[in-house]
Amino acid sequence: MLIYCFSLTGFLVLVFSNEDKLMKKLEVLIELGRKMLGFEQIQARAKLGQKLSSDLLTKTSSTQTSLPKYKFYTALLEEIYIFKRQLGTSQEQNLKGLRLGLIQDGKFEKKIQAELLSGYWQFIFITAITWLFVYLSLVLLDRSLMFGLALKMVTIQSLGLLCFGFTFHALKKHRFAEYEKWFFALYSLKTFLQAAKPVSLAIKESGVGQLFQSKKVSFLPLRQSLEEMIFRLTKDGAPIQEDLKFCLDELWFKQECDFEAFLKHLMGLKLMIILVFFLGAYFLYLYSFISTFMGA
């Protein structure tokens, strides 16, 4: 739906342009809509999940030629394939662990996607009600809508959709970017240790050390727990696989809690978008309508 809104806006703005330039710009708008709605990421996650499931069922070595790119999971899966070739083992535990992480990630991203689409549908509904009111008022008073006013209203409403999309993704990145660093480091460390990689190399390549530099207060308990695990691993060589699993479970739970806070910020964002852009377009029409009526 958002893609069609972008296409309509592009057509109105570029109506006097030549056909080739118009089509190219519309293609850019459609591609932008796809990215903002996250279609590419959804497809990549689904294909990667199918690949993991296929490997676990067939227990055969897969090639790395056509792996879809999705977050850090693709790079980590490629590392697992390297371990399979070098060590001659199935790496079944690593594949299962990565698949479980991908499933959890999919559940979370679906909730994020649902909120994004819900917001767009709310704005589209408000837009439809606005234009219904415009149509009925024009029919009742036997008046016509000026093209310039219609273009302004469509532009304002389309800017509202764009602003919501960009701000939504910025808010998501601000709230959850730190989690991706933690998931990458913990899943990488778990995978490397499971593949019997040297401890010092596993710690270095997983990027766990960067987590200790994080100053976010909300991650302090997890950071302290991780520091204790790494200390036991490096000093005594104690196994930490179960501790890492517990740490990952806590991280997923914490992200779910942060999602609730994200929803509260999202409600404020939606209200602001409605007031500024969608009610703004509605009041612009009312102002023009009343001015014309009073002038008559």
WOVEN-V451289 format. One record per pair of residues at least 24 apart in sequence whose C-alpha atoms are under 6 Angstrom apart, sorted by the first residue. I is the first residue (numbers start at 0). J is the second residue. If there is no record, write none. Layout:
BEGIN
i-><I/I>
j-><J/J>
END
This chain:
BEGIN
i-><2/2/43/43/93/152/155/156/156/159>
j-><29/32/67/69/190/280/276/276/277/276>
END
